[in-house]
Amino acid sequence: MADAADFANDHAEYFLQLSLQRHARLPDRPSAQYCEDCDEPIPLARQQLVAGCETCVDCQDLRERRR
Ligand SMILES: [Zn+2]
């Protein structure tokens, strides 16, 4: 199942990026309270974890797949 492998890779990379961002101490950029793509509220935990996040987890995942 190539799809399952891709899914696992995407998530491994996603968590790697998260941990890099936490350690990099990015400049404080306000996170969006609502997803830019689907207008769903972004959970506060995600806003705090991902500095300057613009989308919910689902849309972020979609954006990374489209690249
Ligand atoms: Zn969204």
N, CA, C, O and the ligand as a Tripos MOL2 file, in Angstrom:
@<TRIPOS>MOLECULE
protein
  269   267    68     0     0
PROTEIN
NO_CHARGES

@<TRIPOS>ATOM
      1 N           0.8480   -1.2110    0.0000 N.3       1 MET1
      2 CA          0.0000    0.0000    0.0000 C.3       1 MET1
      3 C           0.8780    1.2540    0.0000 C.2       1 MET1
      4 O           1.3290    1.7060    1.0520 O.2       1 MET1
      5 N           1.1080    1.7930   -1.1610 N.am      2 ALA2
      6 CA          1.9480    2.9890   -1.2720 C.3       2 ALA2
      7 C           1.3220    4.1530   -0.5030 C.2       2 ALA2
      8 O           2.0280    4.9660    0.0940 O.2       2 ALA2
      9 N          -0.0070    4.2230   -0.5230 N.am      3 ASP3
     10 CA         -0.6780    5.3360    0.1480 C.3       3 ASP3
     11 C          -0.3910    5.3370    1.6460 C.2       3 ASP3
     12 O          -0.1440    6.3850    2.2430 O.2       3 ASP3
     13 N          -0.4270    4.1490    2.2430 N.am      4 ALA4
     14 CA         -0.1770    4.0560    3.6840 C.3       4 ALA4
     15 C           1.2500    4.4790    4.0000 C.2       4 ALA4
     16 O           1.4960    5.1440    5.0060 O.2       4 ALA4
     17 N           2.1890    4.0950    3.1450 N.am      5 ALA5
     18 CA          3.5870    4.4590    3.3660 C.3       5 ALA5
     19 C           3.7420    5.9760    3.2530 C.2       5 ALA5
     20 O           4.4240    6.5970    4.0680 O.2       5 ALA5
     21 N           3.1150    6.5590    2.2530 N.am      6 ASP6
     22 CA          3.1950    8.0080    2.0890 C.3       6 ASP6
     23 C           2.6070    8.7220    3.2980 C.2       6 ASP6
     24 O           3.1460    9.7210    3.7740 O.2       6 ASP6
     25 N           1.5070    8.1960    3.7770 N.am      7 PHE7
     26 CA          0.8430    8.7990    4.9340 C.3       7 PHE7
     27 C           1.7870    8.7840    6.1380 C.2       7 PHE7
     28 O           1.9190    9.7810    6.8470 O.2       7 PHE7
     29 N           2.4340    7.6510    6.3560 N.am      8 ALA8
     30 CA          3.3510    7.5240    7.4930 C.3       8 ALA8
     31 C           4.5170    8.4860    7.3310 C.2       8 ALA8
     32 O           4.9330    9.1240    8.2970 O.2       8 ALA8
     33 N           5.0470    8.5940    6.1190 N.am      9 ASN9
     34 CA          6.1680    9.5040    5.8820 C.3       9 ASN9
     35 C           5.7590   10.9490    6.1300 C.2       9 ASN9
     36 O           6.4960   11.7150    6.7510 O.2       9 ASN9
     37 N           4.5820   11.3120    5.6430 N.am     10 ASP10
     38 CA          4.0980   12.6780    5.8430 C.3      10 ASP10
     39 C           4.0340   12.9960    7.3260 C.2      10 ASP10
     40 O           4.4160   14.0850    7.7540 O.2      10 ASP10
     41 N           3.5560   12.0510    8.1000 N.am     11 HIS11
     42 CA          3.3820   12.3280    9.5200 C.3      11 HIS11
     43 C           4.7130   12.3620   10.2490 C.2      11 HIS11
     44 O           4.8990   13.1530   11.1740 O.2      11 HIS11
     45 N           5.6380   11.5070    9.8350 N.am     12 ALA12
     46 CA          6.9650   11.5420   10.4420 C.3      12 ALA12
     47 C           7.5900   12.9050   10.1800 C.2      12 ALA12
     48 O           8.1990   13.4930   11.0740 O.2      12 ALA12
     49 N           7.4440   13.4040    8.9670 N.am     13 GLU13
     50 CA          8.0190   14.6910    8.6130 C.3      13 GLU13
     51 C           7.3090   15.8100    9.3670 C.2      13 GLU13
     52 O           7.9350   16.7760    9.8040 O.2      13 GLU13
     53 N           6.0100   15.6680    9.5100 N.am     14 TYR14
     54 CA          5.2340   16.6830   10.2200 C.3      14 TYR14
     55 C           5.7150   16.8320   11.6610 C.2      14 TYR14
     56 O           5.8960   17.9450   12.1550 O.2      14 TYR14
     57 N           5.9150   15.7110   12.3190 N.am     15 PHE15
     58 CA          6.3350   15.7870   13.7190 C.3      15 PHE15
     59 C           7.7850   16.2520   13.8260 C.2      15 PHE15
     60 O           8.1690   16.9010   14.7980 O.2      15 PHE15
     61 N           8.5780   15.9160   12.8200 N.am     16 LEU16
     62 CA          9.9460   16.4120   12.7970 C.3      16 LEU16
     63 C           9.9290   17.9360   12.7010 C.2      16 LEU16
     64 O          10.6530   18.6210   13.4240 O.2      16 LEU16
     65 N           9.1030   18.4520   11.8080 N.am     17 GLN17
     66 CA          9.0050   19.9080   11.6550 C.3      17 GLN17
     67 C           8.5440   20.5540   12.9530 C.2      17 GLN17
     68 O           9.0620   21.5950   13.3580 O.2      17 GLN17
     69 N           7.5710   19.9290   13.6000 N.am     18 LEU18
     70 CA          7.0630   20.4760   14.8670 C.3      18 LEU18
     71 C           8.1930   20.5650   15.8780 C.2      18 LEU18
     72 O           8.3610   21.5930   16.5330 O.2      18 LEU18
     73 N           8.9630   19.5040   16.0090 N.am     19 SER19
     74 CA         10.0110   19.5060   17.0230 C.3      19 SER19
     75 C          11.0980   20.5050   16.6470 C.2      19 SER19
     76 O          11.6740   21.1460   17.5260 O.2      19 SER19
     77 N          11.3890   20.6490   15.3480 N.am     20 LEU20
     78 CA         12.3790   21.6350   14.9230 C.3      20 LEU20
     79 C          11.9040   23.0360   15.2860 C.2      20 LEU20
     80 O          12.6780   23.8610   15.7700 O.2      20 LEU20
     81 N          10.6220   23.2940   15.0460 N.am     21 GLN21
     82 CA         10.0950   24.6250   15.3270 C.3      21 GLN21
     83 C          10.1400   24.9150   16.8260 C.2      21 GLN21
     84 O          10.3920   26.0470   17.2390 O.2      21 GLN21
     85 N           9.9000   23.9090   17.6180 N.am     22 ARG22
     86 CA          9.9070   24.1350   19.0630 C.3      22 ARG22
     87 C          11.3090   24.4830   19.5390 C.2      22 ARG22
     88 O          11.4770   25.2950   20.4480 O.2      22 ARG22
     89 N          12.3150   23.8680   18.9230 N.am     23 HIS23
     90 CA         13.6790   24.1000   19.3750 C.3      23 HIS23
     91 C          14.2930   25.3400   18.7300 C.2      23 HIS23
     92 O          15.2320   25.9260   19.2680 O.2      23 HIS23
     93 N          13.7590   25.7320   17.5790 N.am     24 ALA24
     94 CA         14.3730   26.8420   16.8470 C.3      24 ALA24
     95 C          14.0110   28.1910   17.4600 C.2      24 ALA24
     96 O          14.6430   29.2000   17.1460 O.2      24 ALA24
     97 N          13.0120   28.2210   18.3230 N.am     25 ARG25
     98 CA         12.5830   29.4930   18.9250 C.3      25 ARG25
     99 C          12.3310   30.5380   17.8410 C.2      25 ARG25
    100 O          12.9630   31.5940   17.8090 O.2      25 ARG25
    101 N          11.4130   30.2190   16.9770 N.am     26 LEU26
    102 CA         11.0720   31.1440   15.9000 C.3      26 LEU26
    103 C          10.5510   32.4420   16.4930 C.2      26 LEU26
    104 O           9.9990   32.4400   17.5930 O.2      26 LEU26
    105 N          10.7190   33.5500   15.7820 N.am     27 PRO27
    106 CA         10.1790   34.8130   16.2730 C.3      27 PRO27
    107 C           8.6830   34.6870   16.5180 C.2      27 PRO27
    108 O           7.9730   33.9990   15.7840 O.2      27 PRO27
    109 N           8.2290   35.3460   17.5370 N.am     28 ASP28
    110 CA          6.8160   35.2410   17.8860 C.3      28 ASP28
    111 C           5.9660   35.8850   16.8080 C.2      28 ASP28
    112 O           5.9780   37.0990   16.6070 O.2      28 ASP28
    113 N           5.2460   35.0430   16.1400 N.am     29 ARG29
    114 CA          4.3350   35.4950   15.0940 C.3      29 ARG29
    115 C           2.9620   35.0050   15.5400 C.2      29 ARG29
    116 O           2.8060   33.8190   15.8290 O.2      29 ARG29
    117 N           1.9850   35.8640   15.6020 N.am     30 PRO30
    118 CA          0.6940   35.3950   16.1150 C.3      30 PRO30
    119 C           0.1180   34.2910   15.2390 C.2      30 PRO30
    120 O           0.1050   34.3980   14.0120 O.2      30 PRO30
    121 N          -0.3520   33.2420   15.8770 N.am     31 SER31
    122 CA         -0.9980   32.1760   15.1290 C.3      31 SER31
    123 C          -2.4250   32.5880   14.8030 C.2      31 SER31
    124 O          -3.0680   33.3150   15.5580 O.2      31 SER31
    125 N          -2.8980   32.1130   13.6760 N.am     32 ALA32
    126 CA         -4.2770   32.3870   13.3030 C.3      32 ALA32
    127 C          -5.2150   31.6330   14.2390 C.2      32 ALA32
    128 O          -4.9480   30.4960   14.6270 O.2      32 ALA32
    129 N          -6.3180   32.2880   14.5920 N.am     33 GLN33
    130 CA         -7.2950   31.6010   15.4480 C.3      33 GLN33
    131 C          -8.2200   30.7280   14.6250 C.2      33 GLN33
    132 O          -8.8090   29.7680   15.1240 O.2      33 GLN33
    133 N          -8.3360   31.0850   13.3410 N.am     34 TYR34
    134 CA         -9.1810   30.2990   12.4470 C.3      34 TYR34
    135 C          -8.3730   29.9050   11.2270 C.2      34 TYR34
    136 O          -7.5490   30.6740   10.7320 O.2      34 TYR34
    137 N          -8.6180   28.7080   10.7560 N.am     35 CYS35
    138 CA         -7.8900   28.1760    9.6070 C.3      35 CYS35
    139 C          -8.1250   29.0620    8.3760 C.2      35 CYS35
    140 O          -9.2590   29.4300    8.0700 O.2      35 CYS35
    141 N          -7.0450   29.3920    7.6840 N.am     36 GLU36
    142 CA         -7.1690   30.2160    6.4820 C.3      36 GLU36
    143 C          -7.8990   29.4910    5.3620 C.2      36 GLU36
    144 O          -8.5160   30.1190    4.5020 O.2      36 GLU36
    145 N          -7.8270   28.1800    5.3780 N.am     37 ASP37
    146 CA         -8.3860   27.4200    4.2610 C.3      37 ASP37
    147 C          -9.8340   27.0210    4.4790 C.2      37 ASP37
    148 O         -10.6370   27.0800    3.5480 O.2      37 ASP37
    149 N         -10.1830   26.6120    5.6990 N.am     38 CYS38
    150 CA        -11.5350   26.0880    5.8990 C.3      38 CYS38
    151 C         -12.3000   26.8630    6.9710 C.2      38 CYS38
    152 O         -13.4640   26.5590    7.2310 O.2      38 CYS38
    153 N         -11.6630   27.8680    7.6030 N.am     39 ASP39
    154 CA        -12.3170   28.7150    8.6020 C.3      39 ASP39
    155 C         -12.7430   27.9820    9.8620 C.2      39 ASP39
    156 O         -13.5510   28.4870   10.6410 O.2      39 ASP39
    157 N         -12.1950   26.7840   10.0580 N.am     40 GLU40
    158 CA        -12.4660   26.0910   11.3140 C.3      40 GLU40
    159 C         -11.5630   26.6920   12.3960 C.2      40 GLU40
    160 O         -10.4350   27.0890   12.1050 O.2      40 GLU40
    161 N         -12.0460   26.7620   13.6380 N.am     41 PRO41
    162 CA        -11.1720   27.2460   14.7120 C.3      41 PRO41
    163 C          -9.9640   26.3360   14.8810 C.2      41 PRO41
    164 O         -10.0920   25.1130   14.8360 O.2      41 PRO41
    165 N          -8.7920   26.9310   15.0740 N.am     42 ILE42
    166 CA         -7.5790   26.1560   15.3080 C.3      42 ILE42
    167 C          -7.4380   25.9490   16.8080 C.2      42 ILE42
    168 O          -7.4970   26.9150   17.5690 O.2      42 ILE42
    169 N          -7.2510   24.7050   17.2490 N.am     43 PRO43
    170 CA         -7.1410   24.4510   18.6900 C.3      43 PRO43
    171 C          -6.0210   25.2830   19.3030 C.2      43 PRO43
    172 O          -4.9570   25.4520   18.7070 O.2      43 PRO43
    173 N          -6.2780   25.8010   20.5040 N.am     44 LEU44
    174 CA         -5.3080   26.6710   21.1730 C.3      44 LEU44
    175 C          -3.9600   25.9740   21.3190 C.2      44 LEU44
    176 O          -2.9150   26.6080   21.1770 O.2      44 LEU44
    177 N          -3.9800   24.6820   21.6000 N.am     45 ALA45
    178 CA         -2.7300   23.9360   21.7740 C.3      45 ALA45
    179 C          -1.8970   24.0090   20.5050 C.2      45 ALA45
    180 O          -0.6740   24.1420   20.5620 O.2      45 ALA45
    181 N          -2.5710   23.9220   19.3450 N.am     46 ARG46
    182 CA         -1.8400   24.0070   18.0720 C.3      46 ARG46
    183 C          -1.3260   25.4250   17.8360 C.2      46 ARG46
    184 O          -0.2130   25.6130   17.3430 O.2      46 ARG46
    185 N          -2.1340   26.4180   18.1860 N.am     47 GLN47
    186 CA         -1.6820   27.8030   18.0200 C.3      47 GLN47
    187 C          -0.4110   28.0550   18.8170 C.2      47 GLN47
    188 O           0.4930   28.7580   18.3660 O.2      47 GLN47
    189 N          -0.3580   27.4720   20.0020 N.am     48 GLN48
    190 CA          0.7930   27.7100   20.8730 C.3      48 GLN48
    191 C           1.9970   26.8720   20.4460 C.2      48 GLN48
    192 O           3.1450   27.2920   20.5840 O.2      48 GLN48
    193 N           1.7110   25.6860   19.9280 N.am     49 LEU49
    194 CA          2.7900   24.7630   19.5500 C.3      49 LEU49
    195 C           3.4670   25.2250   18.2680 C.2      49 LEU49
    196 O           4.6910   25.1770   18.1500 O.2      49 LEU49
    197 N           2.6660   25.6730   17.3090 N.am     50 VAL50
    198 CA          3.1970   26.0510   15.9950 C.3      50 VAL50
    199 C           3.1440   27.5700   15.8770 C.2      50 VAL50
    200 O           2.0800   28.1410   15.6360 O.2      50 VAL50
    201 N           4.2920   28.2240   16.0470 N.am     51 ALA51
    202 CA          4.3080   29.6810   15.9720 C.3      51 ALA51
    203 C           3.8790   30.1330   14.5870 C.2      51 ALA51
    204 O           4.4340   29.6890   13.5820 O.2      51 ALA51
    205 N           2.9030   31.0050   14.5370 N.am     52 GLY52
    206 CA          2.4790   31.5520   13.2570 C.3      52 GLY52
    207 C           1.7310   30.5720   12.3800 C.2      52 GLY52
    208 O           1.7180   30.7280   11.1590 O.2      52 GLY52
    209 N           1.1040   29.5610   12.9740 N.am     53 CYS53
    210 CA          0.3800   28.6190   12.1300 C.3      53 CYS53
    211 C          -0.8310   29.3200   11.5070 C.2      53 CYS53
    212 O          -1.4440   30.2000   12.1120 O.2      53 CYS53
    213 N          -1.1550   28.9050   10.2820 N.am     54 GLU54
    214 CA         -2.2230   29.5640    9.5250 C.3      54 GLU54
    215 C          -3.4060   28.6560    9.2640 C.2      54 GLU54
    216 O          -4.4840   29.1200    8.8920 O.2      54 GLU54
    217 N          -3.2110   27.3840    9.4570 N.am     55 THR55
    218 CA         -4.2530   26.4290    9.0820 C.3      55 THR55
    219 C          -4.4220   25.3690   10.1700 C.2      55 THR55
    220 O          -3.5570   25.1900   11.0270 O.2      55 THR55
    221 N          -5.5480   24.6800   10.1140 N.am     56 CYS56
    222 CA         -5.7520   23.5460   10.9980 C.3      56 CYS56
    223 C          -4.8640   22.3870   10.5340 C.2      56 CYS56
    224 O          -4.2380   22.4470    9.4750 O.2      56 CYS56
    225 N          -4.8270   21.3430   11.3490 N.am     57 VAL57
    226 CA         -3.9470   20.2120   11.0380 C.3      57 VAL57
    227 C          -4.3170   19.6010    9.6880 C.2      57 VAL57
    228 O          -3.4420   19.2660    8.8900 O.2      57 VAL57
    229 N          -5.6180   19.4590    9.4410 N.am     58 ASP58
    230 CA         -6.0550   18.8190    8.2010 C.3      58 ASP58
    231 C          -5.6020   19.6100    6.9780 C.2      58 ASP58
    232 O          -5.0980   19.0360    6.0140 O.2      58 ASP58
    233 N          -5.7820   20.9270    7.0200 N.am     59 CYS59
    234 CA         -5.4210   21.7490    5.8650 C.3      59 CYS59
    235 C          -3.9130   21.8450    5.7180 C.2      59 CYS59
    236 O          -3.4000   21.8920    4.6000 O.2      59 CYS59
    237 N          -3.2070   21.8750    6.8220 N.am     60 GLN60
    238 CA         -1.7520   21.8850    6.7530 C.3      60 GLN60
    239 C          -1.2770   20.6220    6.0450 C.2      60 GLN60
    240 O          -0.3780   20.6560    5.2050 O.2      60 GLN60
    241 N          -1.9020   19.5130    6.4040 N.am     61 ASP61
    242 CA         -1.5570   18.2370    5.7890 C.3      61 ASP61
    243 C          -1.8110   18.2970    4.2880 C.2      61 ASP61
    244 O          -0.9860   17.8410    3.4960 O.2      61 ASP61
    245 N          -2.9440   18.8560    3.8990 N.am     62 LEU62
    246 CA         -3.2770   18.9800    2.4790 C.3      62 LEU62
    247 C          -2.2710   19.8750    1.7680 C.2      62 LEU62
    248 O          -1.8310   19.5590    0.6620 O.2      62 LEU62
    249 N          -1.9090   20.9740    2.3850 N.am     63 ARG63
    250 CA         -0.9390   21.8850    1.7640 C.3      63 ARG63
    251 C           0.3870   21.1820    1.5250 C.2      63 ARG63
    252 O           1.0140   21.3530    0.4800 O.2      63 ARG63
    253 N           0.8070   20.3850    2.5090 N.am     64 GLU64
    254 CA          2.0980   19.7130    2.3600 C.3      64 GLU64
    255 C           2.0340   18.6460    1.2800 C.2      64 GLU64
    256 O           3.0310   18.3810    0.6080 O.2      64 GLU64
    257 N           0.8700   18.0330    1.1060 N.am     65 ARG65
    258 CA          0.7380   17.0300    0.0530 C.3      65 ARG65
    259 C           0.7620   17.6750   -1.3250 C.2      65 ARG65
    260 O           1.2450   17.0770   -2.2860 O.2      65 ARG65
    261 N           0.2410   18.8940   -1.4220 N.am     66 ARG66
    262 CA          0.1460   19.5480   -2.7330 C.3      66 ARG66
    263 C           1.5050   20.0150   -3.2290 C.2      66 ARG66
    264 O           1.6970   20.2000   -4.4310 O.2      66 ARG66
    265 N           2.4450   20.2060   -2.3190 N.am     67 ARG67
    266 CA          3.7360   20.7400   -2.7320 C.3      67 ARG67
    267 C           4.4420   19.8530   -3.7320 C.2      67 ARG67
    268 O           5.5440   20.1760   -4.1730 O.2      67 ARG67
    269 ZN         -8.5350   23.9570    7.8510 Zn       68 ZN68
@<TRIPOS>BOND
     1     1     2 1
     2     2     3 1
     3     3     4 2
     4     3     5 am
     5     5     6 1
     6     6     7 1
     7     7     8 2
     8     7     9 am
     9     9    10 1
    10    10    11 1
    11    11    12 2
    12    11    13 am
    13    13    14 1
    14    14    15 1
    15    15    16 2
    16    15    17 am
    17    17    18 1
    18    18    19 1
    19    19    20 2
    20    19    21 am
    21    21    22 1
    22    22    23 1
    23    23    24 2
    24    23    25 am
    25    25    26 1
    26    26    27 1
    27    27    28 2
    28    27    29 am
    29    29    30 1
    30    30    31 1
    31    31    32 2
    32    31    33 am
    33    33    34 1
    34    34    35 1
    35    35    36 2
    36    35    37 am
    37    37    38 1
    38    38    39 1
    39    39    40 2
    40    39    41 am
    41    41    42 1
    42    42    43 1
    43    43    44 2
    44    43    45 am
    45    45    46 1
    46    46    47 1
    47    47    48 2
    48    47    49 am
    49    49    50 1
    50    50    51 1
    51    51    52 2
    52    51    53 am
    53    53    54 1
    54    54    55 1
    55    55    56 2
    56    55    57 am
    57    57    58 1
    58    58    59 1
    59    59    60 2
    60    59    61 am
    61    61    62 1
    62    62    63 1
    63    63    64 2
    64    63    65 am
    65    65    66 1
    66    66    67 1
    67    67    68 2
    68    67    69 am
    69    69    70 1
    70    70    71 1
    71    71    72 2
    72    71    73 am
    73    73    74 1
    74    74    75 1
    75    75    76 2
    76    75    77 am
    77    77    78 1
    78    78    79 1
    79    79    80 2
    80    79    81 am
    81    81    82 1
    82    82    83 1
    83    83    84 2
    84    83    85 am
    85    85    86 1
    86    86    87 1
    87    87    88 2
    88    87    89 am
    89    89    90 1
    90    90    91 1
    91    91    92 2
    92    91    93 am
    93    93    94 1
    94    94    95 1
    95    95    96 2
    96    95    97 am
    97    97    98 1
    98    98    99 1
    99    99   100 2
   100    99   101 am
   101   101   102 1
   102   102   103 1
   103   103   104 2
   104   103   105 am
   105   105   106 1
   106   106   107 1
   107   107   108 2
   108   107   109 am
   109   109   110 1
   110   110   111 1
   111   111   112 2
   112   111   113 am
   113   113   114 1
   114   114   115 1
   115   115   116 2
   116   115   117 am
   117   117   118 1
   118   118   119 1
   119   119   120 2
   120   119   121 am
   121   121   122 1
   122   122   123 1
   123   123   124 2
   124   123   125 am
   125   125   126 1
   126   126   127 1
   127   127   128 2
   128   127   129 am
   129   129   130 1
   130   130   131 1
   131   131   132 2
   132   131   133 am
   133   133   134 1
   134   134   135 1
   135   135   136 2
   136   135   137 am
   137   137   138 1
   138   138   139 1
   139   139   140 2
   140   139   141 am
   141   141   142 1
   142   142   143 1
   143   143   144 2
   144   143   145 am
   145   145   146 1
   146   146   147 1
   147   147   148 2
   148   147   149 am
   149   149   150 1
   150   150   151 1
   151   151   152 2
   152   151   153 am
   153   153   154 1
   154   154   155 1
   155   155   156 2
   156   155   157 am
   157   157   158 1
   158   158   159 1
   159   159   160 2
   160   159   161 am
   161   161   162 1
   162   162   163 1
   163   163   164 2
   164   163   165 am
   165   165   166 1
   166   166   167 1
   167   167   168 2
   168   167   169 am
   169   169   170 1
   170   170   171 1
   171   171   172 2
   172   171   173 am
   173   173   174 1
   174   174   175 1
   175   175   176 2
   176   175   177 am
   177   177   178 1
   178   178   179 1
   179   179   180 2
   180   179   181 am
   181   181   182 1
   182   182   183 1
   183   183   184 2
   184   183   185 am
   185   185   186 1
   186   186   187 1
   187   187   188 2
   188   187   189 am
   189   189   190 1
   190   190   191 1
   191   191   192 2
   192   191   193 am
   193   193   194 1
   194   194   195 1
   195   195   196 2
   196   195   197 am
   197   197   198 1
   198   198   199 1
   199   199   200 2
   200   199   201 am
   201   201   202 1
   202   202   203 1
   203   203   204 2
   204   203   205 am
   205   205   206 1
   206   206   207 1
   207   207   208 2
   208   207   209 am
   209   209   210 1
   210   210   211 1
   211   211   212 2
   212   211   213 am
   213   213   214 1
   214   214   215 1
   215   215   216 2
   216   215   217 am
   217   217   218 1
   218   218   219 1
   219   219   220 2
   220   219   221 am
   221   221   222 1
   222   222   223 1
   223   223   224 2
   224   223   225 am
   225   225   226 1
   226   226   227 1
   227   227   228 2
   228   227   229 am
   229   229   230 1
   230   230   231 1
   231   231   232 2
   232   231   233 am
   233   233   234 1
   234   234   235 1
   235   235   236 2
   236   235   237 am
   237   237   238 1
   238   238   239 1
   239   239   240 2
   240   239   241 am
   241   241   242 1
   242   242   243 1
   243   243   244 2
   244   243   245 am
   245   245   246 1
   246   246   247 1
   247   247   248 2
   248   247   249 am
   249   249   250 1
   250   250   251 1
   251   251   252 2
   252   251   253 am
   253   253   254 1
   254   254   255 1
   255   255   256 2
   256   255   257 am
   257   257   258 1
   258   258   259 1
   259   259   260 2
   260   259   261 am
   261   261   262 1
   262   262   263 1
   263   263   264 2
   264   263   265 am
   265   265   266 1
   266   266   267 1
   267   267   268 2
@<TRIPOS>SUBSTRUCTURE
     1 MET1         2 RESIDUE 1 A MET
     2 ALA2         6 RESIDUE 1 A ALA
     3 ASP3        10 RESIDUE 1 A ASP
     4 ALA4        14 RESIDUE 1 A ALA
     5 ALA5        18 RESIDUE 1 A ALA
     6 ASP6        22 RESIDUE 1 A ASP
     7 PHE7        26 RESIDUE 1 A PHE
     8 ALA8        30 RESIDUE 1 A ALA
     9 ASN9        34 RESIDUE 1 A ASN
    10 ASP10       38 RESIDUE 1 A ASP
    11 HIS11       42 RESIDUE 1 A HIS
    12 ALA12       46 RESIDUE 1 A ALA
    13 GLU13       50 RESIDUE 1 A GLU
    14 TYR14       54 RESIDUE 1 A TYR
    15 PHE15       58 RESIDUE 1 A PHE
    16 LEU16       62 RESIDUE 1 A LEU
    17 GLN17       66 RESIDUE 1 A GLN
    18 LEU18       70 RESIDUE 1 A LEU
    19 SER19       74 RESIDUE 1 A SER
    20 LEU20       78 RESIDUE 1 A LEU
    21 GLN21       82 RESIDUE 1 A GLN
    22 ARG22       86 RESIDUE 1 A ARG
    23 HIS23       90 RESIDUE 1 A HIS
    24 ALA24       94 RESIDUE 1 A ALA
    25 ARG25       98 RESIDUE 1 A ARG
    26 LEU26      102 RESIDUE 1 A LEU
    27 PRO27      106 RESIDUE 1 A PRO
    28 ASP28      110 RESIDUE 1 A ASP
    29 ARG29      114 RESIDUE 1 A ARG
    30 PRO30      118 RESIDUE 1 A PRO
    31 SER31      122 RESIDUE 1 A SER
    32 ALA32      126 RESIDUE 1 A ALA
    33 GLN33      130 RESIDUE 1 A GLN
    34 TYR34      134 RESIDUE 1 A TYR
    35 CYS35      138 RESIDUE 1 A CYS
    36 GLU36      142 RESIDUE 1 A GLU
    37 ASP37      146 RESIDUE 1 A ASP
    38 CYS38      150 RESIDUE 1 A CYS
    39 ASP39      154 RESIDUE 1 A ASP
    40 GLU40      158 RESIDUE 1 A GLU
    41 PRO41      162 RESIDUE 1 A PRO
    42 ILE42      166 RESIDUE 1 A ILE
    43 PRO43      170 RESIDUE 1 A PRO
    44 LEU44      174 RESIDUE 1 A LEU
    45 ALA45      178 RESIDUE 1 A ALA
    46 ARG46      182 RESIDUE 1 A ARG
    47 GLN47      186 RESIDUE 1 A GLN
    48 GLN48      190 RESIDUE 1 A GLN
    49 LEU49      194 RESIDUE 1 A LEU
    50 VAL50      198 RESIDUE 1 A VAL
    51 ALA51      202 RESIDUE 1 A ALA
    52 GLY52      206 RESIDUE 1 A GLY
    53 CYS53      210 RESIDUE 1 A CYS
    54 GLU54      214 RESIDUE 1 A GLU
    55 THR55      218 RESIDUE 1 A THR
    56 CYS56      222 RESIDUE 1 A CYS
    57 VAL57      226 RESIDUE 1 A VAL
    58 ASP58      230 RESIDUE 1 A ASP
    59 CYS59      234 RESIDUE 1 A CYS
    60 GLN60      238 RESIDUE 1 A GLN
    61 ASP61      242 RESIDUE 1 A ASP
    62 LEU62      246 RESIDUE 1 A LEU
    63 ARG63      250 RESIDUE 1 A ARG
    64 GLU64      254 RESIDUE 1 A GLU
    65 ARG65      258 RESIDUE 1 A ARG
    66 ARG66      262 RESIDUE 1 A ARG
    67 ARG67      266 RESIDUE 1 A ARG
    68 ZN68       269 GROUP 0 **** ****
